[in-house]
Amino acid sequence: MATHPPPGRAAELTGRRSERDVLDRLIEAVRAGQSRALVVRGEAGVGKTALFDYIVEHASGCRVARAAGIQSEMELAFAALHQLLAPMLDRLEHLPVPQRDALRTAFGLSPGPAPDRFLVALAVLSLFSTLPKNSR
């Protein structure tokens, strides 16, 4: 489970003005109805979590979903995707059967051969589209 900073901590990103400006523009675009995704990569300790915490604090009214890559899970197919979607798996019945079956198989909920990655990706998009507008 992700840990979150005490209230106000992410707002104190000292020396990160340019990064905050990028994040603020991203949040504004989403609020204006544009679709966005953010991937942050970097070495341990450079402040990736603090940047995500900043987004969570400043993105009221927006849907924020996040997953953290774990090196020990690097060889496990769909591990980060499972982490991201686990809270939404109760909505699988809303997906078209081929997408639902692909995601259930990818997550080991149903037996079967490795699913088509296109169907898994489509299932992820469809699953996100079934969420209420202001869920977090």
Order of alpha helices (4+ residues) and beta strands (2+ residues): alpha-alpha-alpha-alpha-alpha
